[in-house]
């Protein structure tokens, strides 16, 4: 069965940036690049990144 949910993309983006951000502030150049990429990422790319990290996307469901 195909479960479809509507994702709050900005909430997902914020969570991804918040998880990646501390490494950027610690001076990791890769983390700085990651944060910049997340800020400009498409909704599909954000979903793929969250899935890559093993996140449950239902956390970001609307409604």
PEMOQUI-V690207 format. One line per field, one symbol per residue. psi: psi as a letter, one per 40 degrees, with the letter a starting at -180 (. if undefined). Layout:
psi: ???
This chain:
psi: hhhhihhgdddddddddddddddddeehdddddddddddeiiddddddddddeeiheddeih.
